[in-house]
Amino acid sequence: MSLVFDEFGRPYILVKDQNTRSRLKGLDAQKANIKGATAVARILRSSLGPKGMDKMLQSPDGDVTITNDGATILEQMEVTHQIGKLLVELSKSQDMEIGDGTTGVVVMAGSLLEQAETLLDKGIHPSRIAEGYDIASKVACEHLDKIAKDYDWTSQNFENLVQTCMTTLNSKIVGRCKRQMAEICVQAVVAVADLKRKDVNLDLIKVDGKVGGKLEDTTLVHGLVIDKEFSHPQMPKRIDDARIAILTCPFEPPKPKTKHKLDIDTVEKYESLQKAERKYFDDMVQQCLDSGANLVMCQWGFDDEANHLLYHRKLPAVRWVGGVELELLAIATGGRIVPRFQELTPDKLGKASAVKEVAFGTTKDRCLVVEGCGETKSVTIFVRGGNRMMVDETKRSLHDAICVARNLIRDSHIVYGGGAAEIGMAIAVENAADSVHSVEQYAMRGFAEALDAVPIALAENSGLSPIECLTEVKSRQIKEQNPYLGIDCNEVGTNDMREQNVFETLVGKKQQIMLATSVVKMILKVDDVITSGEYE
Ligand code: ADP
């Protein structure tokens, strides 16, 4: 950019961006976009399914994440390609709406785009391809409705919910104790679910973790877990019928904020100072006791003298409780966060039936468990694991399973996994294409082929021969009229997913198809890419 003057001396600004601006038009633009998006989708393809690979991602500050979750991989990859970013958004929206199936949706979108490229090469106009995909996705969803089963559960028997959560956990690091994890997730969801309205508020489920112990030590706590201990080792380890003062003010005498000088030259002066200080502490403790509190949770620390006094006056206390935990505690126990001792009144205290210090495993790690928090039924899943990466990945996997359980409570329909649903949809779309007389039938056939990408990826990742597996299962589905046949990834010996108990939710699968189709349509509609370069 430069400032120049015309012949009359009037200034104007000259912007030199002509050379730096790049532009792609027409077919070139579509092809470049498809390339960018398929490159991203290809990365995720090897992560799909029970035998899918994990990815290791290192952030700029050296943090390492190992994960199998599509949304997390894409989020941490920091994709810069403008179309690649759309796929990142795609898996995020699947994560937000459904919680599971984030890898599958990107794989599906990637293969739809690959098919679109072949169709473009044949000379079919992008809007006709988009149209065909639209019709095909409707046929596919109708087929899903047809093959879906109502997977009923009762408030006494949650086995069906557990089985579906187990399918989600199959492909994760926690696969080895999936039964236990699935049960924990279902119990957590059921504990906070409103079974009459058929809804679950996931905010009431906190997934917390601490490095140490084994994965098997993961537990469900009906209440809140706070990773802190009582401030004095001799304070009682259990408080029943707790009335909790939640404080953000420190147990310290106030300190002048300006510089000051204090001359203490006699014993009397020193003694009076000490007395005044002790009175401060005494008053604070008294104010807490007066309000009726029998436990103090403090955001700040307090020195040894205050600690001793609290112990002496039989007022158990916990110090350095984090801000977020303090807020959760206030919400769960119905208490108020109090910023000054003077403001402490009985109605601001949080109530819980018990607060206890528990030790986990064989280590000296202790945590506080707040149970029976009145009206709100919040629960905490406390994850244990050998290292931080393991704990983090377990938390992510449990999130997926919790979402699946919630989806099933909302809508109890399921479809069968292992590629069975995709193969069934592909057959249905192919059949429907025969009755379409316009150019769109090519796009519909492309859509059907794209659906095959999921079973192909599942077979490939399990070390099976992908094309052979797919053709065999597909021909059997047609011959036996059995839409439950899928890829036997774990080589159990049967392709029937009903026997293998591999289920996915109907809403999740439908959402995958609809989201993938709409993103692909959006990408195909772009025929001009103008990238503005850096200004000089
Ligand atoms: P996403 O993030 O999309 O959920 P996953 O890596 O969890 O991806 O893989 C899910 C896919 O794996 C689904 O298509 C599901 O049907 C399939 N799957 C899970 N468990 C099995 C199994 N035991 N046998 C065959 N397929 C399975």
Residues whose N, C-alpha, C, O or C-beta is under 5 A from the ligand:
A	BS01	ADP	S47 L48 G49 P50 G52 N68 G70 D100 G101 T102 T103 G104 V105 T167 T168 N170 S171 G417 G418 G419 I487 C489 N490 V502
